[in-house]
C-alpha cells in the first residue's frame, strides 16, 4: 500500500514537472524506480517542489509522501513571514510542533539538508532559540551517532555566533558533550566569557584544559581556597620566568588570605573540602621574591638560568647570592629562615663595610638597619665597634665625628641601646685617647636621648665617667679635652636632677 501510494504521488509529481522549467533537468538522471523507493528520490522531489512551487501548488495535500510534516512546517514558517503578532506566533508554534514530531522518525540523510533550512527559517522570523532547541533535539535523537551529533552541534554553534547567548545555549541542554562544545568554542572566540558561566561541568572542564582560566574562575566565584591552590600550581609550571611566578604567587596569597578571613561569606564552606596552608604559601612567596631580587641583581652577570627555575634557600644563598657578593640579599635570605648566626653576620657586614666611601656606607647601613634590625640581622653592637675603630684609625688625632651614632639612630637603633653599646666599648678601651673619644660619643648620645625613667641610672654612669675622665693623662690627652668633657657632664647632671 505504501509503495502504491508513493507511486501515485510520484505520477502527480511528474505532472507538475513542466511547470518547473529548467529545474526539470535535475530529474533526467533519476530512474522512476529510484524516485519512488529511495530517500534520494524524496530529497529531489521535496527540494524541487518546496524550492520552486510552494507559491503555486498545494503540495502537502497532493504529495504527502514527498512532502511530510517537516516540509509542511517549513511551508508554514514561510507563510508566517506575512503574519504579525500573535498570529505569527501561533503559526510558528504549529510549524515547530510538526517539525519536532517529524524529526523523531526521519532519517539523517534527509534531516542533514532540512535541518539548516528549518533553523534558517526560524532565525529569519526571530526565533533563534527555537532553532537551537530543534538542533539539540535532533542531536539527542542521534546521541549514539558521534558524527551526526557533532554536525548538529556545529549547526548549533553557528546559532551561538549569530546572537544566541552562551547562557541560553548551555541552559538549552544538560548534555555534557554539548556544554564542552560550547566551552571549546568560547575558548577560541571569547575566553573571558567563560568566567561568567556557572554550569556543573565548567569546573572539571577548566581543570583539564585551562590552568589560568581555572584559577581566575575560582577567584571570580569566591572559591578562594581552591583559587589559591590553582594559582600556586600555575606558579610551579616549568619554563615560566621569575616575574610570571611571582605574579601567580601574589594572586595565590591574596586568595589564601581571603579564604581564611573570618568575615568571608564563602570561607567556611569552601575550606571544609580544601586543604590550604597559608603559611606555606607565604613562606614560598617570600623566598620567591628573594630569588627575584637576586635575579634582578644578577642581570649584568649573565646568570639567566635562575630566572626560569625555582631553587631552594640553600642553593640561592650559596650558589648565587654569596658567590656573586650580593650581601644584602644574603642577609635577606638569612632573615627568611630566621637565622642569626653571629659569625656569618659579622662576615657579611665586614664585606659590606670594606672599601665603601663614608657617605655611601652611611646610606646603605641606614637602609639595612630599617630592613633587618627588627629580625636580628643587623648586629649594631658589632657595627658600632667596627665603624668607630675604622673612624678612629682614619681620623687619628682629629675630633670625634657623630656619623656612626647618627647612622645607627637613623637605622632604628634607640638611644638607650646605643648608650649600653658605647658604655661597653668604653670599658674595653685600652688607651686614654680611645676613652676620650668614646666619652665624647656617650655625652652626645645622652644629649640626644629622651631619658625618662632611666635618669637615675644615667646619673650614676655620668658621675663615674667624670671621675674616669679626670684621671686620663696619657696618649696626648689635653687638659682642655678633660675639662670640656667634665663641664658637659656637670651640665647634664644638673639637667637630670
C-alpha positions as CSV (number, residue, x, y, z in Angstrom):
1,X,0.0,0.0,0.0
2,X,2.8,2.4,0.8
3,X,4.6,1.7,-2.4
4,X,1.3,2.2,-4.3
5,X,0.7,5.4,-2.6
6,X,4.1,6.8,-3.3
7,X,3.8,5.7,-6.9
8,X,0.6,7.6,-7.4
9,X,2.1,10.7,-5.7
10,X,5.2,10.3,-8.0
11,X,2.9,10.4,-11.0
12,X,1.2,13.5,-9.7
13,X,4.7,15.0,-9.1
14,X,5.7,14.4,-12.7
15,X,2.5,16.1,-13.8
16,X,3.9,19.3,-12.3
17,X,7.4,18.9,-13.8
18,X,6.6,21.0,-16.9
19,X,5.8,24.0,-14.6
20,X,9.3,23.7,-13.1
21,X,11.1,24.8,-16.2
22,X,14.8,24.3,-16.1
23,X,14.6,22.6,-12.8
24,X,13.1,19.6,-14.6
25,X,16.5,18.8,-15.9
26,X,17.5,17.7,-12.4
27,X,15.4,14.6,-12.9
28,X,16.9,13.4,-16.1
29,X,19.4,11.0,-14.4
30,X,16.9,9.7,-11.8
31,X,15.0,6.5,-12.6
32,X,11.4,6.4,-11.7
33,X,12.0,3.3,-9.6
34,X,14.7,5.1,-7.6
35,X,12.5,8.2,-7.4
36,X,9.7,6.1,-5.8
37,X,11.7,3.9,-3.5
38,X,14.8,5.8,-2.3
39,X,15.5,8.6,0.1
40,X,17.4,10.4,-2.6
41,X,14.3,10.4,-4.7
42,X,12.4,12.0,-1.9
43,X,15.1,14.6,-1.4
44,X,15.0,15.5,-5.1
45,X,11.2,15.8,-5.1
46,X,10.8,17.7,-1.9
47,X,13.6,20.0,-2.7
48,X,12.3,20.9,-6.2
49,X,8.7,21.4,-5.0
50,X,9.5,23.4,-1.9
51,X,12.1,25.5,-3.6
52,X,10.2,26.3,-6.7
53,X,6.5,25.6,-6.4
54,X,5.3,26.4,-2.9
55,X,3.6,29.5,-4.0
56,X,1.7,27.8,-6.8
57,X,0.8,24.3,-5.7
58,X,-0.9,22.7,-2.7
59,X,1.9,20.2,-2.2
60,X,1.1,18.8,1.3
61,X,-2.3,17.6,0.1
62,X,-1.1,16.4,-3.3
63,X,2.2,14.7,-2.4
64,X,2.2,14.0,1.3
65,X,4.8,11.2,1.0
66,X,7.2,13.5,-0.7
67,X,6.2,16.5,1.4
68,X,5.9,15.3,5.1
69,X,5.4,17.3,8.3
70,X,8.9,18.8,8.1
71,X,8.1,20.3,4.7
72,X,4.6,21.3,5.9
73,X,6.3,23.0,8.8
74,X,8.7,24.8,6.5
75,X,5.8,25.9,4.4
76,X,4.0,27.3,7.5
77,X,7.2,29.1,8.5
78,X,7.3,30.7,5.1
79,X,3.7,31.9,5.4
80,X,4.4,33.2,8.9
81,X,6.6,36.0,7.4
82,X,3.4,37.7,6.3
83,X,1.7,37.4,9.7
84,X,2.0,39.7,12.7
85,X,1.9,39.4,16.5
86,X,0.0,36.5,18.0
87,X,-1.0,35.1,14.6
88,X,2.7,34.8,13.7
89,X,3.4,33.2,17.0
90,X,0.6,30.6,16.6
91,X,1.8,29.8,13.1
92,X,5.4,29.3,14.3
93,X,4.3,27.2,17.3
94,X,2.3,24.9,15.0
95,X,5.1,24.6,12.5
96,X,7.7,23.9,15.2
97,X,5.4,21.3,16.7
98,X,5.1,19.4,13.4
99,X,8.9,19.6,12.8
100,X,9.8,18.4,16.3
101,X,7.5,15.4,15.9
102,X,8.6,14.6,12.4
103,X,12.3,14.6,13.0
104,X,11.8,11.7,15.5
105,X,11.2,9.3,12.6
106,X,13.2,10.9,9.9
107,X,16.5,9.5,8.5
108,X,19.6,11.7,8.9
109,X,20.3,11.7,5.2
110,X,17.1,13.7,4.8
111,X,17.5,15.8,8.0
112,X,21.0,16.8,7.1
113,X,19.6,19.0,4.3
114,X,16.4,20.1,6.0
115,X,17.7,21.0,9.5
116,X,19.7,24.0,8.3
117,X,16.7,25.2,6.3
118,X,14.5,24.9,9.4
119,X,17.0,26.8,11.5
120,X,17.4,29.5,8.9
121,X,13.6,30.0,8.6
122,X,13.2,30.3,12.4
123,X,16.1,32.7,12.6
124,X,14.6,35.0,10.0
125,X,11.4,35.1,12.0
126,X,13.4,36.0,15.1
127,X,13.1,32.6,16.8
128,X,16.8,31.6,17.1
129,X,16.1,29.9,20.5
130,X,13.6,27.6,18.9
131,X,16.1,26.8,16.1
132,X,18.7,25.9,18.8
133,X,16.2,23.7,20.6
134,X,15.4,21.9,17.4
135,X,19.1,21.3,16.6
136,X,19.8,20.0,20.1
137,X,16.7,17.8,19.9
138,X,18.0,16.2,16.8
139,X,21.4,15.8,18.4
140,X,19.7,14.0,21.3
141,X,17.9,11.7,19.0
142,X,21.2,10.7,17.4
143,X,23.1,10.7,20.7
144,X,24.7,7.3,19.8
145,X,26.0,8.5,16.4
146,X,29.1,10.6,17.1
147,X,29.2,12.0,13.5
148,X,25.6,13.2,13.4
149,X,25.7,14.6,16.9
150,X,28.9,16.6,16.0
151,X,27.2,18.0,12.9
152,X,24.2,19.1,15.0
153,X,26.5,20.8,17.5
154,X,28.3,22.7,14.7
155,X,24.9,23.9,13.4
156,X,24.0,25.0,17.0
157,X,27.4,26.8,17.4
158,X,26.5,28.7,14.2
159,X,23.4,29.9,16.0
160,X,25.6,30.9,19.0
161,X,27.8,33.0,16.7
162,X,24.7,34.8,15.3
163,X,23.2,36.0,18.6
164,X,22.3,33.2,21.0
165,X,24.0,33.9,24.3
166,X,26.2,31.3,25.9
167,X,23.9,31.2,29.0
168,X,20.9,30.4,26.8
169,X,22.8,27.8,24.7
170,X,24.0,26.0,27.8
171,X,20.6,26.0,29.6
172,X,19.0,24.5,26.5
173,X,20.5,21.1,27.1
174,X,22.0,19.1,30.0
175,X,24.2,17.2,27.7
176,X,27.8,17.4,29.0
177,X,29.3,17.0,25.5
178,X,27.2,20.0,24.2
179,X,28.4,22.0,27.1
180,X,32.0,21.1,26.4
181,X,31.5,22.0,22.7
182,X,30.3,25.5,23.8
183,X,33.2,25.9,26.2
184,X,35.7,25.0,23.5
185,X,34.1,27.4,21.1
186,X,34.1,30.2,23.7
187,X,37.8,29.5,24.5
188,X,38.6,30.1,20.8
189,X,36.4,33.2,20.3
190,X,35.9,34.9,23.7
191,X,37.8,33.2,26.6
192,X,36.7,35.8,29.2
193,X,33.1,34.9,28.7
194,X,33.9,31.5,30.3
195,X,34.4,33.3,33.6
196,X,30.7,34.1,33.9
197,X,29.5,30.5,33.3
198,X,28.2,28.6,36.4
199,X,27.3,25.2,35.0
200,X,28.1,22.0,36.9
201,X,30.6,20.8,34.2
202,X,32.6,24.0,33.8
203,X,34.9,23.4,36.7
204,X,36.0,20.0,35.6
205,X,36.5,21.2,32.0
206,X,38.6,24.2,33.1
207,X,40.7,21.9,35.3
208,X,41.6,19.7,32.3
209,X,42.0,22.5,29.7
210,X,42.9,25.9,31.1
211,X,45.0,26.5,34.2
212,X,44.9,30.3,34.1
213,X,41.2,30.5,33.4
214,X,40.5,27.9,36.1
215,X,42.2,29.9,38.8
216,X,40.6,33.1,37.6
217,X,37.2,31.4,37.5
218,X,37.6,30.1,41.1
219,X,38.6,33.6,42.3
220,X,35.6,35.2,40.4
221,X,33.2,32.9,42.1
222,X,34.8,33.3,45.6
223,X,36.1,29.8,45.9
224,X,39.2,31.4,47.4
225,X,41.0,28.3,48.8
226,X,40.8,26.4,45.5
227,X,41.8,29.6,43.7
228,X,44.9,29.9,45.9
229,X,45.9,26.3,45.2
230,X,45.3,26.8,41.4
231,X,47.4,29.9,41.3
232,X,50.2,28.3,43.3
233,X,50.1,25.3,40.9
234,X,50.4,27.6,37.9
235,X,53.5,29.2,39.5
236,X,55.2,25.8,39.7
237,X,54.8,25.1,36.0
238,X,58.1,24.6,34.2
239,X,59.7,27.2,31.9
240,X,58.0,30.2,33.5
241,X,60.2,33.2,34.2
242,X,60.6,34.6,37.7
243,X,58.3,37.5,37.1
244,X,55.4,35.2,36.0
245,X,56.0,33.0,39.0
246,X,55.9,36.0,41.4
247,X,52.7,37.2,39.8
248,X,51.0,33.9,40.3
249,X,52.1,33.6,43.9
250,X,50.9,37.2,44.5
251,X,47.4,36.1,43.4
252,X,47.7,32.9,45.3
253,X,48.5,34.7,48.5
254,X,45.6,37.2,48.0
255,X,43.2,34.3,47.6
256,X,44.6,32.3,50.5
257,X,44.1,35.3,52.8
258,X,40.6,35.7,51.6
259,X,39.9,32.1,52.3
260,X,40.9,32.3,55.9
261,X,39.3,35.6,56.6
262,X,36.5,35.1,59.2
263,X,34.3,37.7,57.6
264,X,34.3,36.0,54.2
265,X,30.9,34.6,53.4
266,X,32.4,31.7,51.4
267,X,35.4,30.9,53.6
268,X,33.8,28.4,56.0
269,X,32.1,26.2,53.4
270,X,35.0,26.3,51.0
271,X,37.6,25.3,53.5
272,X,35.8,22.2,54.5
273,X,36.8,20.4,51.3
274,X,40.1,22.1,50.6
275,X,43.5,21.8,52.3
276,X,45.1,25.2,52.4
277,X,48.3,26.2,54.2
278,X,48.5,29.9,54.2
279,X,51.9,29.9,56.0
280,X,53.4,27.6,53.4
281,X,52.2,29.8,50.5
282,X,53.5,32.9,52.4
283,X,56.9,31.3,53.0
284,X,57.2,30.1,49.4
285,X,56.3,33.5,48.1
286,X,58.8,35.3,50.4
287,X,61.6,33.0,49.1
288,X,60.5,33.5,45.5
289,X,60.6,37.3,46.0
290,X,64.2,36.9,47.3
291,X,65.0,34.9,44.2
292,X,63.6,37.6,42.0
293,X,65.7,40.1,44.0
294,X,68.8,38.0,43.3
295,X,67.8,37.6,39.6
296,X,67.5,41.4,39.2
297,X,70.9,42.0,40.8
298,X,72.5,39.4,38.5
299,X,71.1,40.7,35.2
300,X,74.5,42.1,34.3
301,X,76.3,38.9,35.3
302,X,74.6,36.8,32.6
303,X,73.2,34.4,35.2
304,X,69.9,33.9,33.4
305,X,69.2,30.2,34.3
306,X,67.9,31.1,37.7
307,X,65.2,33.2,36.1
308,X,63.5,30.0,34.8
309,X,63.6,27.7,37.7
310,X,62.8,27.7,41.4
311,X,65.8,27.0,43.7
312,X,65.8,26.2,47.4
313,X,67.1,28.5,50.1
314,X,70.5,27.0,50.5
315,X,71.2,27.0,46.7
316,X,70.0,30.6,46.4
317,X,72.4,31.6,49.2
318,X,75.5,29.7,48.4
319,X,75.4,29.4,44.6
320,X,74.1,32.8,43.7
321,X,73.9,35.5,46.4
322,X,77.1,34.7,48.3
323,X,79.0,33.6,45.2
324,X,78.4,37.0,43.5
325,X,78.8,39.2,46.5
326,X,75.1,40.1,46.9
327,X,75.5,40.8,50.6
328,X,72.1,42.4,51.2
329,X,70.4,39.5,49.5
330,X,72.4,37.2,51.7
331,X,71.0,39.0,54.8
332,X,67.5,38.8,53.4
333,X,67.8,35.0,52.9
334,X,69.1,34.6,56.5
335,X,66.1,36.7,57.6
336,X,63.7,34.4,55.7
337,X,64.9,31.4,57.7
338,X,65.3,33.3,61.0
339,X,69.0,32.6,61.1
340,X,71.1,34.9,63.2
341,X,74.5,33.3,63.3
342,X,76.8,36.0,64.7
343,X,79.9,35.0,62.8
344,X,78.1,34.7,59.5
345,X,76.5,38.2,60.1
346,X,79.9,39.7,61.0
347,X,81.4,38.2,57.8
348,X,78.7,39.7,55.7
349,X,78.9,43.2,57.2
350,X,82.6,43.3,57.0
351,X,82.2,42.7,53.3
352,X,79.6,45.5,53.1
353,X,81.9,47.9,55.0
354,X,85.1,47.2,53.1
355,X,86.1,49.9,50.6
356,X,82.9,51.8,50.9
357,X,83.0,55.7,50.9
358,X,81.6,57.0,54.2
359,X,78.6,58.8,52.6
360,X,77.6,55.8,50.6
361,X,78.1,53.4,53.6
362,X,76.0,55.6,55.9
363,X,73.1,55.5,53.5
364,X,73.4,51.8,52.9
365,X,73.6,50.9,56.6
366,X,70.6,53.0,57.3
367,X,68.7,51.0,54.7
368,X,69.9,47.7,56.1
369,X,69.0,48.7,59.6
370,X,65.5,49.6,58.7
371,X,65.1,46.3,56.9
372,X,66.9,43.9,59.3
373,X,67.1,45.4,62.8
374,X,63.7,44.0,64.0
375,X,64.6,40.4,62.9
376,X,68.1,40.3,64.2
377,X,70.2,40.5,61.0
378,X,71.6,44.0,61.9
379,X,74.2,43.5,64.7
380,X,74.5,47.1,65.7
381,X,76.8,46.4,68.6
382,X,79.4,44.9,66.3
383,X,78.9,47.6,63.7
384,X,79.3,50.4,66.2
385,X,82.7,49.0,67.4
386,X,83.9,48.1,63.9
387,X,82.9,51.5,62.5
388,X,84.3,53.5,65.4
389,X,87.6,51.6,65.1
390,X,87.8,52.5,61.4
391,X,86.8,56.1,62.1
392,X,89.5,56.5,64.8
393,X,92.1,54.9,62.6
394,X,91.2,57.3,59.7
395,X,90.8,60.4,61.8
396,X,93.9,59.9,64.0
397,X,94.0,62.9,66.4
398,X,91.0,64.7,64.9
399,X,87.9,65.3,66.9
400,X,85.2,62.7,67.1
401,X,82.6,62.7,64.4
402,X,79.0,61.6,65.3
403,X,78.2,60.0,61.9
404,X,78.3,56.4,63.4
405,X,75.8,57.4,66.1
406,X,73.5,59.2,63.6
407,X,73.7,56.3,61.2
408,X,72.6,53.9,63.9
409,X,69.8,56.2,65.1
410,X,68.6,56.5,61.5
411,X,68.6,52.8,61.2
412,X,66.2,52.4,64.1
413,X,68.6,51.7,67.0
414,X,67.4,53.5,70.1
415,X,69.5,56.0,72.2
416,X,69.4,53.7,75.2
417,X,70.6,50.7,73.1
418,X,73.5,52.9,71.8
419,X,74.3,54.1,75.3
420,X,74.7,50.5,76.5
421,X,76.8,49.7,73.5
422,X,79.1,52.7,73.9
423,X,79.5,52.0,77.7
424,X,80.6,48.5,76.8
425,X,83.1,49.9,74.3
426,X,84.4,52.5,76.9
427,X,85.0,49.7,79.5
428,X,87.1,47.8,76.9
429,X,89.2,50.7,75.7
430,X,92.9,50.2,76.5
431,X,94.2,53.7,75.7
432,X,93.3,57.1,77.2
433,X,92.9,58.6,73.8
434,X,90.2,56.0,72.9
435,X,88.4,56.6,76.2
436,X,88.3,60.4,75.5
437,X,86.7,59.7,72.1
438,X,84.1,57.2,73.4
439,X,83.3,59.6,76.3
440,X,82.6,62.3,73.8
441,X,80.2,59.9,72.0
442,X,78.5,59.0,75.2
443,X,77.8,62.6,76.0
444,X,76.5,63.2,72.5
445,X,74.0,60.2,72.9
446,X,72.8,61.4,76.3
447,X,72.0,64.8,74.9
448,X,70.1,63.1,72.0
449,X,68.2,60.7,74.3
450,X,64.8,61.1,76.0
451,X,66.0,59.8,79.4
452,X,62.7,59.4,81.2
453,X,62.7,56.6,83.8
454,X,66.4,55.9,83.1
455,X,67.5,59.2,84.7
456,X,68.9,57.6,87.9
457,X,71.0,55.1,86.1
458,X,72.3,57.7,83.7
459,X,73.3,60.0,86.5
460,X,75.4,57.2,88.2
461,X,77.1,56.4,84.9
462,X,77.9,60.1,84.2
463,X,79.3,60.6,87.7
464,X,81.5,57.5,87.2
465,X,82.5,58.8,83.7
466,X,83.5,62.2,85.2
467,X,85.9,60.5,87.7
468,X,87.5,58.3,85.0
469,X,88.0,61.2,82.5
470,X,89.5,63.3,85.2
471,X,92.3,60.7,85.5
472,X,93.1,60.4,81.8
473,X,96.5,62.0,81.1
474,X,98.2,59.7,78.6
475,X,98.2,59.3,74.8
476,X,98.2,63.0,74.1
477,X,95.0,63.8,76.1
478,X,94.9,67.5,76.8
479,X,93.7,69.4,79.8
480,X,91.2,71.2,77.7
481,X,89.7,68.0,76.5
482,X,89.3,66.7,80.0
483,X,87.8,69.9,81.3
484,X,85.4,70.2,78.4
485,X,84.1,66.7,78.9
486,X,83.8,67.2,82.7
487,X,81.9,70.5,82.2
488,X,79.5,68.8,79.8
489,X,78.9,66.1,82.3
490,X,78.2,68.6,85.1
491,X,75.7,70.4,82.9
492,X,73.9,67.1,82.0
493,X,73.8,66.1,85.7
494,X,72.1,69.4,86.6
495,X,69.5,68.8,83.9
496,X,68.8,65.3,85.2
497,X,68.2,66.4,88.8
